[in-house]
Amino acid sequence: MCFYAAYQRQNVPSQKDSKARKTTIQTTTRFTAMISLQPFSRDSIPFAIALENHPENRRFVGQWAHAQYDNAVADPDYGCFIVLTEGTPIGHCILSGLKSPDKAILLKRLVIQAKGQGYGRATLARLMELVFDGYKANRLWLDVRAFNIRAEALYQSMGFCHEGTLRQGTHVDEAYYDLKLYGLLREEYEQQQRLPAGH
């Protein structure tokens, strides 16, 4: 259950929900300033491909060929970004559905090479700001491979709701795995922003 739904029904946060909300607020105020998003140029493509194929990343994310990136960079429905901290590239991300009439944007990929330093959380917070405050979307959603427990915990802590599972929806290393679907609505994002510090 996402914490926003629990808050709406009961208006009394559980200890777990309160921790999740506090984490989100701290992320926005403390970590997000570390991160900037730079739109792709075609010169960015080799960097993104190398990240996706790095041994620490390849089981957890899809891999695109150069031609797929060429098409995405030229397509206004996609937003491809290099993630930087203090001007240094540390990852990349892909949004799709920017022109969706449903105002539903898919976080198709998020890859951070510098792990365990809070950059993934900070980047997700920055993307949430971009999607809801910049693109004025109503919904941000994603899928995560069921064995990617670390990423799933991050999305849950940032307020995303588990919305369903695509059984054996992805093929990795000669085996099929479930894909878990997560979503965050504008009203949930805005509720997070209104929560007082420390709650």
C-alpha positions in Angstrom: 0.0 0.0 0.0 1.3 3.5 -0.8 1.6 5.8 2.1 -0.6 8.5 0.4 -3.6 6.1 0.3 -3.2 5.2 3.9 -2.9 8.9 4.9 -6.1 9.7 2.9 -8.2 7.0 4.5 -7.0 7.3 8.1 -5.2 10.7 8.3 -3.1 9.0 11.0 0.3 7.9 9.6 1.8 4.6 10.7 5.4 4.6 11.8 6.4 3.1 8.5 4.5 5.6 6.5 5.8 8.5 8.6 9.4 7.3 7.9 8.7 7.1 4.2 7.3 10.7 4.1 10.2 12.0 6.2 12.7 10.4 3.8 11.0 12.0 0.8 11.0 15.5 2.4 14.7 15.1 3.4 15.5 14.0 -0.2 13.9 17.0 -1.7 15.6 19.5 0.7 19.0 17.9 1.1 19.9 15.6 -1.8 18.2 17.0 -4.9 20.6 20.0 -5.1 23.4 17.6 -5.7 21.9 16.5 -9.0 21.4 18.1 -12.4 19.9 16.6 -15.6 21.5 17.4 -18.9 19.6 16.6 -22.1 21.3 14.0 -24.3 23.2 14.9 -27.4 24.3 12.2 -29.7 27.7 12.4 -28.1 26.1 11.1 -24.9 25.0 7.8 -26.4 28.3 5.8 -26.0 28.3 6.8 -22.3 24.7 5.5 -21.8 25.4 2.3 -23.7 28.5 1.6 -21.6 26.5 2.2 -18.4 23.8 -0.2 -19.4 26.2 -2.9 -20.3 28.4 -2.5 -17.2 28.5 -5.8 -15.2 27.0 -4.1 -12.2 24.0 -2.8 -14.2 23.2 -5.1 -17.1 20.9 -7.6 -15.2 18.8 -4.7 -13.8 18.1 -2.6 -16.8 17.5 -2.9 -20.5 20.1 -2.3 -23.2 19.5 -0.1 -26.2 21.5 -0.1 -29.5 23.0 3.1 -30.8 20.1 3.4 -33.4 17.5 3.2 -30.7 19.1 6.1 -28.9 19.4 8.0 -32.1 15.7 7.7 -32.6 14.8 8.6 -29.0 17.0 11.7 -29.0 15.2 12.9 -32.1 11.7 12.0 -30.8 9.9 14.7 -28.7 8.0 12.0 -26.9 11.3 11.0 -25.2 13.4 12.8 -22.6 16.9 11.4 -22.4 19.2 12.9 -19.7 22.7 12.5 -18.4 22.8 12.7 -14.6 25.5 14.9 -13.2 26.8 15.9 -9.8 29.1 18.9 -9.6 29.4 18.6 -13.4 30.6 15.0 -13.4 28.4 12.4 -15.3 27.3 9.6 -12.9 24.4 8.1 -14.8 21.6 8.5 -17.2 17.8 8.3 -17.4 15.1 8.0 -20.0 11.5 9.3 -19.8 8.9 8.4 -22.4 5.3 9.6 -22.9 6.1 13.3 -22.8 3.5 13.9 -25.4 1.0 11.5 -24.0 -2.6 12.9 -24.0 -3.1 11.0 -20.8 -0.3 13.0 -19.2 1.3 9.7 -18.0 5.1 9.6 -18.2 7.1 6.4 -18.0 10.4 6.3 -16.3 11.9 3.9 -18.7 15.4 3.7 -17.4 17.5 5.0 -14.5 21.1 4.0 -14.2 23.5 5.3 -11.6 27.1 4.1 -11.6 28.2 5.6 -8.3 26.2 3.4 -6.0 25.5 3.6 -2.2 26.0 7.4 -2.1 22.4 8.6 -2.3 22.6 9.6 -6.0 19.8 7.3 -7.1 17.4 8.7 -4.5 18.4 12.3 -5.3 18.0 11.6 -9.1 14.6 10.1 -8.6 13.5 13.2 -6.5 14.8 15.4 -9.3 12.9 13.4 -11.9 9.7 13.7 -9.8 10.1 17.5 -9.8 10.7 17.5 -13.5 7.7 15.3 -14.3 5.1 16.9 -12.1 6.3 20.5 -11.9 8.0 20.8 -15.3 6.0 18.6 -17.6 2.8 18.9 -15.6 2.1 15.2 -15.8 -0.6 13.5 -13.9 1.2 10.2 -13.5 4.7 8.8 -13.3 5.1 5.1 -13.6 7.8 2.5 -14.1 8.5 -1.2 -14.0 11.2 -3.0 -12.0 12.5 -6.5 -12.3 11.3 -8.6 -9.4 14.9 -9.5 -8.3 15.9 -5.8 -8.1 15.0 -5.5 -4.4 17.1 -2.4 -3.8 15.4 -0.4 -6.5 12.0 -1.6 -5.4 12.7 -0.4 -1.8 13.7 3.0 -3.2 10.5 3.4 -5.2 8.4 2.4 -2.2 10.2 4.8 0.1 9.6 7.6 -2.4 5.8 7.1 -2.3 5.3 4.9 -5.4 2.4 2.4 -5.2 2.8 -1.2 -6.3 0.0 -1.4 -9.0 0.4 -4.9 -10.3 2.8 -7.6 -11.6 3.5 -8.7 -15.2 4.2 -12.4 -14.6 7.4 -13.5 -16.3 7.4 -10.2 -18.1 11.1 -10.0 -18.8 13.8 -12.3 -20.1 17.2 -12.0 -18.4 20.2 -14.4 -18.7 18.1 -17.2 -20.2 15.4 -17.0 -17.5 12.0 -15.3 -17.2 11.3 -13.0 -14.3 8.3 -11.0 -13.1 8.1 -7.2 -13.7 6.5 -5.2 -10.9 4.6 -2.0 -11.9 4.8 1.1 -9.7 3.1 4.4 -10.1 2.9 7.8 -8.5 0.0 10.3 -9.1 0.2 14.1 -9.1 -2.1 14.3 -6.1 0.2 11.9 -4.1 3.3 13.9 -5.1 1.6 17.2 -4.1 0.5 15.6 -0.8 4.2 14.8 -0.1 5.2 18.4 -0.7 2.6 19.7 1.7 3.7 17.5 4.6 5.4 19.4 7.4 9.1 18.7 8.0 9.7 15.8 10.4 6.5 14.0 9.5 
